Amino acid sequence: MLLIPAIDLKDGSCVRLRQGEMDDATVFSEDPVAMARHWIDAGARRLHLVDLNGAFAGKPKNEAVIKAIVDEVGDEIPVQLGGGIRDLDTIERYLDDGISYVIIGTAAVKNPGFLHDACGAFPGHIIVGLDAKDGKVAVDGWSKMTGHDVVDLARKYEDYGVEGVIYTDIGRDGMLSGVNIEATVRLAQALRIPVIASGGIANLADIDALCAVEDEGIMGAITGRAIYEGTLDFAAAQARADALSD
């Protein structure tokens, strides 16, 4: 089980939002590059970056700091990035900068043709991000609920050739209320591609619960507020996950 630290970028700083609210942001570091180095030194084997300003603007807004993070990371570990990615030129630019995986969220739901084209143009580099509540997908920074069933959409995207799915339970994200294991397993069982869990990890008990269902197709979990507020020690959590996976 891969534990993936999240570095959410707002106005050049590393922040966390509560339930996706841009005006409810906690700044954890003014130096996201140093934060990236910190997580690598703690044993991270992948990083998860989100351009929050970009997600709301529909175009990249933190490109300079993203490039600085990738330059710092180098070839040590893969970096995945989401937020404001709406066209193939942006994907190409980010991949050229050294990003390993590009995450397409809202644009995948609103413009499936774009996701299909991206998978064709950049095979092996596209992950889809599905944010859901009660089994239905949300878009536009969680501000709008759709009628789309998360499993049905994920299966369609799997056919397009996405590398994996990041599944976020938006009722739990940033709330330290535990992972929605049942919904995550249901999605993973329906797919052949791996699922990355996101939203709600609070402590080692959540790591134990995720590792217990890893064989269902859950390859990793993104963690944010817990590792910044100290309810979860990242290095200890990854060591625990490794031990449980052996």
C-alpha positions, 0 to 999 in steps of 0.5 A: 500500500502506497501512502501518498502525501498531498501538497495542495497549492494555493497562491504558492503556499502548501495548504489544506482545505476543509471539504474543498472550500477555498476560503477555509484553507489552512496554510501549512508551509510557505515553502512547498519545495521544502515540504516535498523534500520533507516527505521524500526524506520521510519515505514517500514513494510518490507525491500528489500535487494539486493546483487549487487555484488552477482547479477553480480557474480552469487553467494552471495557476501555480506552474512555477512552484510545481516546476520547482517541486519537480526539479527538487524531486528529480528522478527520485519518485513519481509526481502526480498532479491535478487541478486546472488541466483542461487541454492536451497542451497543458498535459504535454507541458507538465509531462515535459516538466517532469510530472509522471501522472496527470490527473483529470477530474472535472474535465473528464466528466464534462468533456469525456472526449478530452479524456479519451484524447488524452489517454490516446496521446499520453498512454500510461500518464493519465489518471482520472480523479472521481469525487463522489458523495453517496455514489454520485460524482461531483464536479467544479471543486465539489460545488456541483453534484451530477447524476452520474454513478461513480462506478459506471463512469469509472468503467467507461474511463477504464475502457478509454485507457486511464492508468488508475482512478483516484476516488475521493469521498468528498463528505470526508475529505479534510475532516479526519473522519476515516476513509469510506472503505465500503465505497472504495472497495465497491469501486475497486472491485468493479474495475481492473485498473488500480484505485487510489483512496483519498479523503478522510485518513486520520490515523493508523487504524485507517491504514490498517483498514485500507491494507486489509482490503488492498487485494481488492485493487486499492494500490494506495491512499492519499493523505493530507491533513492528518500528516500535517496536523500530526494525527498520523506520522507519515514514516510510521504509517508507510512502515506499517503499510509495508509490514502489513503488505508483506 
